[in-house]
Structures are given as structure tokens and as C-alpha cells.
């Protein structure tokens, strides 16, 4: 796994992990939807793109399929 950016908050990583755990029943994981949920549940200095990269990295580490529909 790559080094995390200095502006990443451990709470964001925990929230991403929690959302991935909760969303595993919705496979494939809706990446853009998870980013939207993170934005609504917490304040993060990261861009949507940075959060998306974190979601993708954490989901791919778990071997989970993902979908990137941006509806």
C-alpha cells in the first residue's frame, strides 16, 4: 500500500473502511456513491478524486469488484 498523503485524516480512512464493509452486500461497490456518502457524513480536506483513490485502493486490496457510474 502506498504512503498516505500528509493531509489525509485517519477518520476518513476509518469511514471509508466502514462504508466498504457495510456496502459489501451491494457488490459491485459504487465508488462515486461512497465518495458522496463520505462527503455527507464528515468534513474532509481531501478532494473527491483523492477520496475516490482511497476507496479504490482499499476495495482493491480486499479484492472487491467496483463500479464507477457517476449518476
CNS distance restraints for C-alpha pairs under 8 A (distance, minus, plus):
assign (resid   4 and name CA) (resid   8 and name CA) 6.65 0.50 0.50
assign (resid   7 and name CA) (resid  45 and name CA) 7.11 0.50 0.50
assign (resid   7 and name CA) (resid  46 and name CA) 7.15 0.50 0.50
assign (resid   8 and name CA) (resid  12 and name CA) 7.16 0.50 0.50
assign (resid   8 and name CA) (resid  13 and name CA) 7.94 0.50 0.50
assign (resid   8 and name CA) (resid  45 and name CA) 7.63 0.50 0.50
assign (resid   8 and name CA) (resid  46 and name CA) 6.82 0.50 0.50
assign (resid   9 and name CA) (resid  13 and name CA) 6.81 0.50 0.50
assign (resid   9 and name CA) (resid  44 and name CA) 7.50 0.50 0.50
assign (resid  10 and name CA) (resid  14 and name CA) 6.22 0.50 0.50
assign (resid  11 and name CA) (resid  15 and name CA) 6.04 0.50 0.50
assign (resid  12 and name CA) (resid  16 and name CA) 6.07 0.50 0.50
assign (resid  12 and name CA) (resid  38 and name CA) 7.77 0.50 0.50
assign (resid  12 and name CA) (resid  42 and name CA) 7.90 0.50 0.50
assign (resid  12 and name CA) (resid  44 and name CA) 7.14 0.50 0.50
assign (resid  13 and name CA) (resid  17 and name CA) 6.18 0.50 0.50
assign (resid  13 and name CA) (resid  54 and name CA) 7.77 0.50 0.50
assign (resid  14 and name CA) (resid  18 and name CA) 6.13 0.50 0.50
assign (resid  15 and name CA) (resid  19 and name CA) 6.07 0.50 0.50
assign (resid  15 and name CA) (resid  38 and name CA) 7.13 0.50 0.50
assign (resid  16 and name CA) (resid  20 and name CA) 6.09 0.50 0.50
assign (resid  16 and name CA) (resid  34 and name CA) 7.79 0.50 0.50
assign (resid  16 and name CA) (resid  38 and name CA) 7.29 0.50 0.50
assign (resid  16 and name CA) (resid  54 and name CA) 7.79 0.50 0.50
assign (resid  16 and name CA) (resid  55 and name CA) 6.31 0.50 0.50
assign (resid  17 and name CA) (resid  21 and name CA) 6.16 0.50 0.50
assign (resid  17 and name CA) (resid  58 and name CA) 7.33 0.50 0.50
assign (resid  18 and name CA) (resid  22 and name CA) 6.17 0.50 0.50
assign (resid  19 and name CA) (resid  23 and name CA) 5.87 0.50 0.50
assign (resid  19 and name CA) (resid  34 and name CA) 7.00 0.50 0.50
assign (resid  20 and name CA) (resid  24 and name CA) 6.02 0.50 0.50
assign (resid  20 and name CA) (resid  29 and name CA) 7.56 0.50 0.50
assign (resid  20 and name CA) (resid  34 and name CA) 7.98 0.50 0.50
assign (resid  20 and name CA) (resid  55 and name CA) 7.91 0.50 0.50
assign (resid  20 and name CA) (resid  59 and name CA) 7.03 0.50 0.50
assign (resid  23 and name CA) (resid  27 and name CA) 7.08 0.50 0.50
assign (resid  23 and name CA) (resid  29 and name CA) 6.54 0.50 0.50
assign (resid  24 and name CA) (resid  28 and name CA) 7.64 0.50 0.50
assign (resid  24 and name CA) (resid  29 and name CA) 6.78 0.50 0.50
assign (resid  24 and name CA) (resid  64 and name CA) 7.95 0.50 0.50
assign (resid  26 and name CA) (resid  30 and name CA) 7.91 0.50 0.50
assign (resid  27 and name CA) (resid  64 and name CA) 7.57 0.50 0.50
assign (resid  27 and name CA) (resid  65 and name CA) 6.54 0.50 0.50
assign (resid  27 and name CA) (resid  66 and name CA) 7.14 0.50 0.50
assign (resid  28 and name CA) (resid  64 and name CA) 7.09 0.50 0.50
assign (resid  28 and name CA) (resid  65 and name CA) 4.79 0.50 0.50
assign (resid  28 and name CA) (resid  66 and name CA) 4.60 0.50 0.50
assign (resid  28 and name CA) (resid  67 and name CA) 5.86 0.50 0.50
assign (resid  29 and name CA) (resid  64 and name CA) 7.35 0.50 0.50
assign (resid  29 and name CA) (resid  65 and name CA) 6.25 0.50 0.50
assign (resid  29 and name CA) (resid  66 and name CA) 4.42 0.50 0.50
assign (resid  29 and name CA) (resid  67 and name CA) 5.86 0.50 0.50
assign (resid  30 and name CA) (resid  34 and name CA) 6.31 0.50 0.50
assign (resid  30 and name CA) (resid  66 and name CA) 6.07 0.50 0.50
assign (resid  30 and name CA) (resid  67 and name CA) 5.09 0.50 0.50
assign (resid  30 and name CA) (resid  68 and name CA) 6.24 0.50 0.50
assign (resid  30 and name CA) (resid  69 and name CA) 7.14 0.50 0.50
assign (resid  31 and name CA) (resid  35 and name CA) 6.43 0.50 0.50
assign (resid  31 and name CA) (resid  52 and name CA) 6.69 0.50 0.50
assign (resid  31 and name CA) (resid  55 and name CA) 6.82 0.50 0.50
assign (resid  31 and name CA) (resid  56 and name CA) 7.18 0.50 0.50
assign (resid  31 and name CA) (resid  66 and name CA) 6.49 0.50 0.50
assign (resid  31 and name CA) (resid  67 and name CA) 6.14 0.50 0.50
assign (resid  31 and name CA) (resid  68 and name CA) 5.59 0.50 0.50
assign (resid  31 and name CA) (resid  69 and name CA) 7.77 0.50 0.50
assign (resid  32 and name CA) (resid  36 and name CA) 6.34 0.50 0.50
assign (resid  32 and name CA) (resid  52 and name CA) 7.09 0.50 0.50
assign (resid  32 and name CA) (resid  68 and name CA) 6.17 0.50 0.50
assign (resid  32 and name CA) (resid  69 and name CA) 6.81 0.50 0.50
assign (resid  32 and name CA) (resid  70 and name CA) 5.91 0.50 0.50
assign (resid  33 and name CA) (resid  37 and name CA) 6.24 0.50 0.50
assign (resid  33 and name CA) (resid  70 and name CA) 7.88 0.50 0.50
assign (resid  34 and name CA) (resid  38 and name CA) 6.22 0.50 0.50
assign (resid  34 and name CA) (resid  55 and name CA) 7.75 0.50 0.50
assign (resid  35 and name CA) (resid  39 and name CA) 6.27 0.50 0.50
assign (resid  35 and name CA) (resid  48 and name CA) 6.63 0.50 0.50
assign (resid  35 and name CA) (resid  51 and name CA) 6.37 0.50 0.50
assign (resid  35 and name CA) (resid  52 and name CA) 6.14 0.50 0.50
assign (resid  35 and name CA) (resid  55 and name CA) 7.77 0.50 0.50
assign (resid  36 and name CA) (resid  40 and name CA) 6.35 0.50 0.50
assign (resid  37 and name CA) (resid  41 and name CA) 6.17 0.50 0.50
assign (resid  38 and name CA) (resid  42 and name CA) 6.02 0.50 0.50
assign (resid  39 and name CA) (resid  43 and name CA) 6.61 0.50 0.50
assign (resid  39 and name CA) (resid  44 and name CA) 7.27 0.50 0.50
assign (resid  46 and name CA) (resid  50 and name CA) 5.87 0.50 0.50
assign (resid  46 and name CA) (resid  51 and name CA) 6.41 0.50 0.50
assign (resid  47 and name CA) (resid  51 and name CA) 6.37 0.50 0.50
assign (resid  48 and name CA) (resid  52 and name CA) 6.01 0.50 0.50
assign (resid  49 and name CA) (resid  53 and name CA) 6.18 0.50 0.50
assign (resid  50 and name CA) (resid  54 and name CA) 6.31 0.50 0.50
assign (resid  51 and name CA) (resid  55 and name CA) 6.21 0.50 0.50
assign (resid  52 and name CA) (resid  56 and name CA) 6.11 0.50 0.50
assign (resid  53 and name CA) (resid  57 and name CA) 6.01 0.50 0.50
assign (resid  54 and name CA) (resid  58 and name CA) 6.06 0.50 0.50
assign (resid  55 and name CA) (resid  59 and name CA) 5.98 0.50 0.50
assign (resid  56 and name CA) (resid  60 and name CA) 5.88 0.50 0.50
assign (resid  56 and name CA) (resid  66 and name CA) 7.79 0.50 0.50
assign (resid  57 and name CA) (resid  61 and name CA) 6.10 0.50 0.50
assign (resid  58 and name CA) (resid  62 and name CA) 6.60 0.50 0.50
assign (resid  59 and name CA) (resid  63 and name CA) 6.32 0.50 0.50
assign (resid  59 and name CA) (resid  64 and name CA) 5.38 0.50 0.50
assign (resid  59 and name CA) (resid  65 and name CA) 7.59 0.50 0.50
assign (resid  59 and name CA) (resid  66 and name CA) 7.70 0.50 0.50
assign (resid  60 and name CA) (resid  64 and name CA) 5.66 0.50 0.50
assign (resid  60 and name CA) (resid  65 and name CA) 7.44 0.50 0.50
